[in-house]
Amino acid sequence: MNPVLPFLEIEASSAPRVEVRFDGAPLLLPLGANLAAALLAARIERFRDTPVSGAPRAPFCMMGACFDCLVEIDGVQRQACMIEVAEGLQIARAGSPEVRHVAS
């Protein structure tokens, strides 16, 4: 196991790779893998920004409790850690700068 980035072991998976898009860029991820883990293994380090401060967020709990892995999947905001990789997913960072609130 890689003690620094354990999710990188997904890269060695023998599962077939399928194409998904993250913010419009194509990625080949292992079919059926946990989406949050697969995105981390693909070196995606920022899944969303907090609505108040704009601070970057990424998976934390990996079990659906914290919502830090929230992304937009096919137009619906979902927790990436609760989704399996499937061919053709259209994934985008959750939230947009147009609706971000800036703390005073």
Beta strands, then each sheet from edge to edge (+ up, - down):
strand 1: 17-22
strand 2: 25-30
strand 3: 48-49
strand 4: 56-57
strand 5: 70-73
strand 6: 76-79
strand 7: 90-93
sheet 1: 2+ 1- 7- 5+ 6-
sheet 2: 3+ 4-
end
